[in-house]
Amino acid sequence: MKLTIGLGLLVAAALAAAPFTPQAEKSQVAKMTLRVGDTAPDFTLLSDQWKTVKLRSRLESPPVR
């Protein structure tokens, strides 16, 4: 019973504090639009092996066959 009350108070405190946390800035990606024929901007992603992969390095290597 004490555990339930403690968890309830913890959840209530977290919900009450939520409006005071600063809002994250909107992503710049959503503001960018590309059309057919536009040059893609260089970007970096993580591979399935947790290695960084850059678009520029993939464009410089030969296509995968």
Residue pairs with C-beta under 8 A, 6 or more apart in sequence:
32 41
34 40
40 55
41 55
42 54
42 55
42 56
43 54
43 55
44 52
44 53
44 54
44 55
45 52
45 53
46 52
46 53
47 53
